[in-house]
Amino acid sequence: MALAQENPLAGAIDIHVHAAPDSTPRSIDAIDLARMAKSRGMRGLVLKSHYEPTASMAYLVRKEVPGIEVFGGIDLNLTVGGMNPSAVEHMAAITGGYGRFVWMATYDSENQVRYSKEDRPFVRIARDGQLLPETKAVIATIAKHNLVRPGTRAPRKTCCWCARRRRRAFSAWW
């Protein structure tokens, strides 16, 4: 308890960090961020990009800044093919095994595009109350590799379908 009061970041893991390099301007790059987090006693970081996988970046940051756990993942927006189990497989196979997180589409999610009232392509995860086959395949791939799937920008009802499907997939896998 005393350690937490002295340093509230001691042992913390930030599971949602955007850092350069990225196609969106960022205030700090991943290496400098890892150095800063380590100097403040943090245990780890999860690097996130909305448009490209970050498992490779996590591998390189770990080499450059030993002593802090750094992980990456993939956000299933259109730039990686949307609901794409092959992209998830590839991310999970990156050297080091530091690709551990899978975000369902964020900026390109159907819910986000409709909410923003934009007229552009989007990533659909369900239709007529049923998860699409590719969504089921992504969930099975997440279970197969014991990956983490944090929250999403999908409608609440769809999130529940995904959670139930994921629970069945994980149960079958374990």
C-alpha positions in Angstrom: 0.0 0.0 0.0 2.8 2.4 0.8 4.4 1.8 -2.5 1.2 2.7 -4.4 0.9 5.9 -2.4 4.5 6.8 -3.2 4.2 5.9 -6.9 0.7 5.3 -8.2 2.1 4.1 -11.5 4.3 1.4 -10.0 3.4 -1.9 -11.6 0.7 -0.4 -13.9 0.0 -1.6 -17.4 -1.6 0.9 -19.8 -3.6 -1.3 -22.2 -4.4 1.5 -24.7 -1.4 3.6 -25.9 -1.2 5.4 -29.2 2.4 6.3 -30.1 4.4 7.2 -33.2 5.2 5.9 -35.8 1.5 6.2 -36.9 -0.4 7.7 -39.8 -2.0 10.0 -37.3 0.3 12.5 -35.6 1.3 11.4 -32.1 3.0 13.4 -29.3 5.6 10.7 -28.5 7.1 7.7 -30.2 6.8 4.2 -28.8 10.5 3.9 -27.7 10.5 7.2 -25.8 7.1 6.3 -24.3 8.4 2.9 -23.1 11.5 4.6 -21.6 9.3 7.1 -19.8 6.9 4.4 -18.5 9.8 2.3 -17.3 11.4 5.3 -15.5 8.1 5.8 -13.7 7.9 2.2 -12.5 5.2 0.9 -14.9 5.1 -2.7 -15.7 4.0 -2.5 -19.3 2.2 -1.0 -22.3 -0.1 -2.1 -25.1 0.6 -0.3 -28.3 -2.5 0.4 -30.4 -2.9 1.8 -34.0 -6.2 2.1 -35.7 -4.8 1.3 -39.1 -1.9 -1.2 -38.8 -0.8 -4.1 -36.5 1.6 -3.1 -33.7 3.1 -6.5 -32.8 6.3 -5.8 -34.7 6.6 -2.4 -33.1 6.2 -4.1 -29.6 9.0 -6.5 -30.5 11.4 -3.7 -31.5 10.5 -1.5 -28.5 11.2 -4.5 -26.1 14.7 -4.9 -27.7 15.4 -1.2 -27.3 13.9 -0.7 -23.8 14.5 -4.0 -21.9 12.8 -4.3 -18.5 9.3 -3.2 -19.5 6.6 -5.5 -21.0 5.3 -4.1 -24.3 2.6 -5.8 -26.3 0.8 -5.0 -29.6 -2.3 -6.0 -31.4 -4.5 -5.5 -34.4 -7.5 -3.3 -34.9 -9.8 -4.8 -37.5 -10.5 -1.7 -39.5 -10.6 -1.7 -43.3 -6.8 -1.2 -43.7 -6.3 -4.8 -42.5 -9.3 -6.2 -44.3 -11.9 -5.7 -41.7 -13.1 -9.0 -40.0 -10.0 -10.8 -41.2 -9.0 -14.0 -39.4 -5.9 -14.3 -41.6 -4.7 -10.9 -40.4 -5.2 -12.0 -36.8 -3.3 -15.2 -37.4 -0.4 -13.3 -39.0 -0.3 -10.8 -36.1 -0.3 -13.6 -33.5 2.7 -15.2 -35.4 4.9 -12.2 -35.3 8.4 -12.8 -33.8 8.3 -12.7 -30.0 4.6 -13.5 -29.6 3.9 -9.9 -28.4 0.8 -9.5 -30.6 -1.8 -10.2 -27.9 -4.7 -7.8 -28.5 -7.5 -7.8 -31.1 -9.8 -4.9 -31.3 -12.9 -5.3 -33.4 -13.2 -2.4 -35.9 -13.1 1.0 -34.3 -13.1 4.0 -36.7 -14.4 1.8 -39.5 -17.1 0.0 -37.4 -20.6 0.1 -38.7 -21.7 1.7 -35.5 -19.0 4.4 -35.7 -19.8 5.3 -39.3 -23.5 5.4 -38.7 -23.1 7.5 -35.5 -20.8 9.9 -37.4 -23.4 10.1 -40.2 -20.7 9.4 -42.8 -21.2 7.9 -46.2 -18.3 5.5 -46.4 -17.5 1.8 -46.3 -17.6 0.1 -42.9 -16.8 -3.2 -41.2 -19.9 -5.2 -40.4 -19.8 -7.8 -37.7 -23.4 -9.0 -37.7 -26.5 -9.0 -39.9 -30.1 -9.6 -39.0 -29.2 -10.4 -35.4 -26.5 -13.0 -36.3 -22.8 -12.8 -36.2 -21.3 -13.0 -39.7 -19.1 -16.1 -40.5 -16.0 -14.0 -40.7 -16.7 -12.6 -37.2 -17.1 -16.1 -35.8 -13.8 -17.0 -37.5 -12.1 -14.1 -35.9 -13.4 -15.0 -32.5 -12.3 -18.6 -33.0 -8.8 -17.3 -33.9 -8.7 -15.1 -30.8 -9.6 -18.2 -28.7 -7.1 -20.4 -30.5 -4.2 -18.1 -29.7 -5.5 -17.1 -26.3 -5.6 -13.4 -27.3 -7.3 -10.5 -25.6 -10.3 -8.8 -27.2 -11.0 -5.5 -25.4 -14.2 -3.5 -25.9 -15.5 -2.4 -29.2 -17.5 0.4 -30.9 -20.2 -2.1 -31.9 -23.8 -1.7 -30.7 -24.4 -3.2 -27.2 -26.5 -6.1 -28.5 -23.8 -7.1 -30.9 -21.2 -7.0 -28.1 -23.3 -9.5 -26.2 -23.4 -11.9 -29.2 -19.6 -11.6 -29.5 -19.1 -12.2 -25.8 -21.3 -15.3 -25.8 -19.6 -16.7 -29.0 -16.2 -15.9 -27.5 -17.1 -17.7 -24.3 -18.1 -20.8 -26.3 -15.0 -20.7 -28.4 -12.7 -20.4 -25.4 -14.6 -23.2 -23.5 -14.1 -25.5 -26.5 -10.5 -24.6 -26.8 -9.6 -25.1 -23.1 
